[in-house]
């Protein structure tokens, strides 16, 4: 009940029909809920060439990080398993892999 003591709604002079009740319910639901917008998800389709080049860039970045990490190791850890793994990653020849380019396909590249 509101503060003035009056009922929140006026009583109807007659009983509502099912259609009137349903119309009021739908109107109330529209007021309470924001409109729903359904959007199709945009597919981020990247060509194989772009994915290949992105993967190569990531490999080269990780190799550079390993080089910095290895150079920052103290002398006492140069003979550890971590140093050996870092040295193996640094010694990988990624230039041969970078020279390879996947074939173009059906005009999508």
N, C-alpha and C positions, 0 to 999 in steps of 0.2 A: 504494500500500500504506500502511495506517496505521502509526503509529510503533511499535506493538507487534509488527510483523512478520507479522501475520495478514492474510489476504486480506479485502478490503472486503465481500465477499458470500460466502455459503455456496454451494458448488456443489450443483446439483440432483441428486437421486438418479436422475432420469430426464430425458430430453430433453423440452423444452417443446414443446407442440403449438402450432400457429399461433394458435389462439384464446387460449391462455395468454400467449403472447408479445405478442399484440396487447393483451390486457387489462393487462399490466404496462406496456407502452409508454404506453397512454392514462392510466393512473394516474400515471405519472411526468410526463407532460405536464401533467396537471391540477395537480400539486404545483408545477411550475416556472413556470406562467403564471398571472397573475391572471385572474379571470373577466371575460369580455367582456360589456359592457352596451351595447347598441345603442339609442341614443335618436334619435327623430325630431327634426330641427332645428325649433325653434320659429320660425315665420314672423312677423317683425315687420311686420304689416300695419297701416299707418297710413292713415287716410282722406286724401283729397285736400285736405280743409280743413285738417287738421293739417299736412300737408306744405307747403301754401301758406303757412300762418301761420309755420311754421318758416323757410321761405325768406325771407319778409318780415322776420322778426326778424334773420336773418343779414345781409340787405341793409342794414337800418338800422344794425346794429352796425358793418359795414364802412364805411358812410358816416360814422358818428361817429368811427371811427378815422382816416379820411382827414382829417376836420376837425382833429383833434388834431395829426396829422402836418403838415398845411399850416400851422397856427398855429405850430408849432415850427421851421419852416424859417427859416434866416437870411435877411436882406434880400438878400444877394448871390445867392440861389437863387430868388427870387420870380419871376423872368422865365424860368426854365428849363422844359424840356419836362415834367419831373416835377411842377413846380408847376402847369403848365397842365392836366395830366391829373388831378391832385388836385382842382383847382378845378372841372373838368367833373363829377367824381364827386360833389362837394359840391353842385353846382347841380342835380343830378337831382331831379325832383319825385317822391318816393316816396309822398307822401300820397295821390295819385290812385290809385296801384297798391294801397296799403293799404286803400283804401275798397272795393275789389272783393273779393267773397267768392264762391268757386265754389259752384255749386248743390249741394244735398244729394242724396244718391243712395241709393235703395232701402233706407232704414232703417239703413245702416251708419255714418252719421255721428252 
